[in-house]
C-alpha cells in the first residue's frame, strides 16, 4: 500500500510537470535524474511513504515484469492521484 500511495503521488507530480510525456516508469525509476525541483518532490513522496531508493527500484522493476502487480498498484494509487486539468 505504501508503494501504491507513493506511486499515485509521484505520478501526479510528473504528469503536472510534463503532461505529454510517455510512460512514467523511465522517469520515476531514477528520480535523481529529473529536474531538481521535481526530483525533490518525487524523492520526498518516496521517503514520506517509508520507502528508500533501493526498495523503490525493486518495486518499479516488479511493476515492469508483472502486469498483474502493475494493475493492482495502479488501482490502489488512483485515490492519491491529483486530477490534472
C-alpha positions in Angstrom: 0.0 0.0 0.0 2.9 2.4 0.7 4.2 1.9 -2.8 0.8 2.4 -4.3 0.3 5.7 -2.4 3.8 6.8 -3.4 3.2 5.8 -7.0 0.0 7.9 -7.1 1.6 11.0 -5.6 4.7 10.7 -7.7 2.8 10.1 -11.0 0.7 13.2 -10.2 3.9 15.3 -9.8 5.3 14.0 -13.0 2.1 14.5 -15.0 1.8 18.0 -13.7 5.4 18.7 -14.7 5.2 17.2 -18.2 1.7 16.0 -19.0 2.6 15.0 -22.6 5.4 12.7 -21.8 5.3 9.0 -22.4 5.4 6.2 -19.8 6.3 7.4 -16.3 8.3 4.3 -15.5 11.5 5.7 -17.0 11.2 9.0 -15.2 10.4 7.5 -11.8 12.9 4.7 -11.9 15.7 7.2 -11.4 14.2 10.3 -9.7 17.6 11.8 -9.2 17.9 12.3 -13.0 14.8 14.6 -13.0 14.9 18.4 -12.8 15.9 19.5 -9.3 12.5 20.7 -8.1 10.7 17.7 -9.5 13.3 15.3 -8.2 13.0 16.7 -4.7 9.2 16.3 -4.8 9.4 12.8 -6.1 12.1 11.7 -3.6 10.1 13.4 -0.7 7.0 11.3 -1.7 9.0 8.2 -1.8 10.6 8.8 1.6 7.4 10.0 3.2 5.8 6.7 2.3 8.5 4.8 4.1 10.5 3.6 1.0 14.2 4.0 0.3 15.6 4.2 -3.2 16.5 0.5 -3.3 13.0 -0.6 -2.3 11.6 1.9 -4.9 13.8 0.5 -7.6 12.9 -3.1 -6.8 9.2 -2.3 -6.8 9.5 -0.4 -10.1 11.3 -3.5 -11.6 8.5 -5.7 -10.4 5.9 -3.5 -12.0 7.8 -3.7 -15.2 7.8 -7.5 -15.3 4.5 -8.3 -13.6 1.4 -6.9 -15.3 -0.9 -8.1 -12.5 1.2 -6.3 -9.9 1.1 -3.1 -12.0 -2.7 -3.3 -12.3 -3.1 -3.7 -8.5 -0.7 -0.8 -7.8 -2.4 1.5 -10.4 -5.8 0.7 -8.9 -4.7 1.3 -5.3 -2.9 4.5 -6.4 -5.9 6.1 -8.1 -7.2 7.9 -4.9 -3.8 9.5 -4.4 -3.5 11.0 -7.9 -4.4 14.6 -8.3 -6.5 15.3 -11.3 -4.8 17.4 -14.0 -6.8 20.0 -15.9 
